[in-house]
Amino acid sequence: MPPSIVITPDGNDKRGTSPLWDPQYFDGPNGKVGSAIGSELVSIVKSRYRTLEDPKFWAMGGQSSGGWGAFNIGLRYLNNFNILFSHSGYFTDQSGKANSPKYLVEKLPVKDKQQLRAYLDAGEADEKYLISTQQFHEQLNSLGIANEFNKFPGGHGIVGPDVGWNYWHKHLADSLSYVGKQFKISLATQKN
C-alpha cells in the first residue's frame, strides 16, 4: 500500500466515552458527527499533513457499526472520499431510509457512482451481517458501482481466533490492500 491516510470513524457509545457520542453517524441531536468526520476532519488533516486533494486518494472504513458509519458518512461526502470499506457492517438502519446507505446509494448521481469504490466483507458466523453485506454488494453491482465482496470464517464475538477484534485484525489487510490497489490505479491514471 502506498503512503496513505485512512479515516476510520468512531461514533462512540452511551457509556460516557464522549459527550458527543452518536452511534447514528449523522448530524443529529447528539452532535454533528457526520459533518465532523466527513468534512471538518478532512480539512484538519489537509492542513496538518501533506495530502493529495483528489477524493480518489481518500478512504474511509470501519468494522461493524463503524463500517456502516463509514458508508453513511462517506456517501454524503463523496467530494472528500471515493473509497469506502466495511467489515461485517450493515446498510439499513432503524432510523429510516434517510439514514441508510442502502437507500443513499440509489440516489447518487451517475458521476458519483462511477467514482465510488467499495470493499465489503462479512464473517460466515454473522448471519444477519453477512446477508446484509451480500445484498449491498449485489445492489452495488446492479448500480454499476465498482466493489469487492468477501466472506470469511468467523465474525462478531468475544473469544476465538476468527471473532471480534481477531476477525477484524486478520481482514484489515484485505480492505487496506483494496484501498492501496485503488490508489495505485488512480496514480497511474493521473500520470497518463
N, C-alpha and C positions, 0 to 999 in steps of 0.2 A: 504494500500500500504506500503511495507517495505521502509525503508530509501532509497532514490533514488536521482539520478542526471539525469535530463531530459533536453536535448538540444532543444530549440525552435528557429530556425533561423529567423533572421530579415534582409531581403535584402535591407531595407530602400527604398528610392524612389528618385524622381527627385526634391524634394522640398528643397534640400540643407541640409538635416539632416546629411549627411555624404559625404565626398569627395570620398568615396569608394562604393557608392551605386551600387547595381546590382540586379535588380529585376529578373534576369535570374538564379540566384543561381548556377552559374558555373564559372569556371575560364575563364573570358572574358576580353574585352577591358577596363572594368571599375574596374578591380581588380580580385583577386583570392578568391572570396567569397567561392567557393566550397572547396578549399584546407584549407582556414582559418577556416571554420566551421567543415568540415569533418575530418580534421587531426590535424591542429595546435591547435585548441581549445581543442580537446581531450587530447593532450599532456600537455597543460597548466592545465586543470582540474586534470589530473592524478598526476601532480607534486605538486599541492596545496591541494588536498583532498585525503582522504582515499577512494579508489575505488576498485571495483572488475574489474580485467583486461578483463575478457571474454566479448566479444561483446553481449552475451546473456543478459547482465545486463546493456546495454546501449540503450537508446531510443531517438528518435528524432521525433518531430512532430510540427504541426502548423495549423493555420486556413487560409482559402482562399489561397492566393499565398504562404503563409508560409507552408501550407500543401503540396502544390506542391513542394516547395523548400526542404522540409524535405525528400520527396521521390527522388527528383532529385539529392540531395547530398547523402542521405543515401544509395541509390542503387549503388553508386560509391564507397562507403566506408563501405561495409558490414564487413570488417575486424575490424571496430570500432563500428558499430551499427547493431543489428539484429532485433530491434523492431522499426517500423515506424508508425506514425499516421497522419491522415488528417481529418480536419473538413471543409466541403464544399470547398474542393480543386479541382484541375483539374490535368489531367495526360498527356496531349499533349500540345505542345507549338508551336507558330507560327514560332519559330526559326528553327524548324525541328526535325526529328527523333532522332538526336544525343543528343537532349536536352529535351526529352520527356520520363517520366517514363514508359508510355505505351509501348514504344519500348525498353527501357533499360532492363525492367524486363524479356522480352523474351530472351535476350542474356545471362542471368545469368546461371552459371554452376549449375548442379543438386544439388551439396552440398550447394550452397548459397540459392537455392530455398527451401531446406529442413530446413535451419536455420532461414529464414526470417519469421517474424510475422508482420501482418499489421492490424491496426484498421482504419476503414473508416466510416464517417457519412456525411450526407448532409441534408440540410433543404428542406422541401417539396416546399417552395416558390422559391427555387433556381433551376429552371428547368434545365438549362444547366449544372450546377454543380452536380445536382442530377443524371442526365443521365450519365455524365462523371464518377462519382463515382460508380454508379451501374455497368457500363460497365467494369471499372477497377476491381471491386470486382469479376465479372464473369470471367474476364481474369485470375485473381489470382487463382480462383477455378480451371479453366481449366489447369493451370500450376502446380497444387498441392501445392500451397503456402497457409499456414495457415493464415486465415484472418477473421475478423468480420465486418459486414456492418449493419448500422442502418440508417433509415431516421426518421427525427423528424419534428415537426411543425416549421415553420419559416425559417430563413436563413440570407442572407445578407440584409442589410437595415440600417436605421438610428435610427428610433424610434419605440419602441414596445417591449413587454415582450419576444418575441421569435426571435428577429432580431439583427443583428450586434453583438456587444460585449455581449449583453444579451444571445443570442443563444450560443455563444462560452463559456461563463461562465457557463451556465447550463450544457453543454455537455463535458466540460473538465474533469469532474468527470468520465464520461463514458470511455474516452480514457485512463485516468490515472489508472482507475480500471483494464482495459485490460492490461496495462503495468505491473501493480502490480501482476496480475494473472500470466503473463508470467515469471516475476522474481521469483515468488514463485515456479512455475513448474521447472524452471532451478535450483533453490536452492535445491529442493527435489531430482532432478536427479543427481546433483553434489554430494550429500551426499551418494547416493547409490553406 
